[in-house]
Amino acid sequence: MATMRSIWKGDLSFGLVNVPVKVYSATESHDRKSYQVDSSDGTRIRYRRVREGTDTEVDFSDIGNAYESSSGETVILTKDDLASLPVQKSPEISILEFVPVEQVDPIYFDKPYYLEPSSKSPKAYVLLARALQETDRLAIASFTLRNRTRMAALRVIEPGVMTLQTLLWPDEVRKPDFGFLGEDVQIRDQELTMASSLIDSMAQDYDPSEFSDTYQKELAKLIDAKSEGSEAFPETEAKPEADEDSEVADLLAALRASVKDRGADESSTSESDTAGKKAPAKKTAAKKAPAKKTAAKKAPEKKAPAKKTAAKKTSRRAS
């Protein structure tokens, strides 16, 4: 993993209290790096910035951006024009309000950043982090990064580190305008009960380490096989697609079979789990979930799975 470098430094303002912090990108891509080539002989492909209809290259410093005005006219803005925007340049993350965790839908979450205390004493940082945990709220903040004003949610993750997660603006989230939303879909009580039973039988504490990027594993296998001149994935017969009408008609039967299958999986492997594995630990207060979400996630004791299910293990073996 690459060494973490701060990308921004400033103050986190909390009322009349300023908390000096450094900002770090919290995520990085694990995709394999590649470059484009001519597939016939491997010659590398290069891109050049040229004037349309000519072969004349244009220096990056001379490239502007064309926008459409309110009246429909094309307006060209240079880098100097964009630099003149009166955006707030103060190195400050201003906390505007504190809101209940469950009121911010995750669809608004964008890019996450870690915050590290940059003063000699981390007391103010730790105080704010613990206060957020105790009140089970998110801090909504405003700040400027790379000359753009952004909204963000300040929250705490394990082990007591504050993260700043930028938020999408309301007009950046599309409205789901789907035809089925206006239909009167009839759901039978038996179907809802069986679906709830299936959910209960699959209830687990979330552990991200249980999952892996199957695509990257298969890509690595394909690359190695190609270099050795072998076949990575022998072709298999495709399964016939289910008829839509029969799928709906057999919905209840499929749910019943799924619940029954889950029960068989659990009973066949419960002894090995009891002997060699512990149930996933509950998350600490640093990542406290809203009370109503916790209650929904917790399965009844008689239906809660006693171990990681065989279905999830099968998925890992396949990857």
PyMOL commands that set and color helices and strands:
alter all, ss='L'
color gray80, all
select helices_A, chain A and resi 60-62+79-83+101-103+106-108+123-135+170-172+179-182+189-201+208-210+214-228+244-249+251-276+285-287+291-297+310-318
alter helices_A, ss='H'
color red, helices_A
select strands_A, chain A and resi 8-14+17-25+65-68+74-77+92-100+109-117+137-145+148-157+161-167
alter strands_A, ss='S'
color yellow, strands_A
deselect
rebuild
show_as cartoon
